[in-house]
Amino acid sequence: MIENTIEKITKNEDLTYEETKQAFTNILNANATQRQISDFITALGSKKETVSEIAGTIDTLHQNTLNTEDNKNTLNKLGLRNDYSNSLNF
């Protein structure tokens, strides 16, 4: 699935909200290879993001946050690379 999304954005085509959510869900659930993640992020960063792409990204990240005891949302500090650098990598 992510291969089709990568192909679409490398053609400078906009993603729908659902396509963006699905791609980031695949990435966050470790259903994409490092190469696919790199290709996706690089291609997405090389075109102007649309409102649908930004909304899909934000909503997916929000759905994958952890709730702490004080009800504040927090992201996994490992980011997408799992390099333990305590940085957020989007």
Buried (B, 14 or more C-beta within 10 A) or exposed (E): EBEEBBEBBBEEEBBBBEBBBBBBBBBBEEEBEEEBBBBBBEBBEEBEBBEBBEBBBEBBBEEBEEEEEEEEEEEEEBBBEEEEEEEEEE
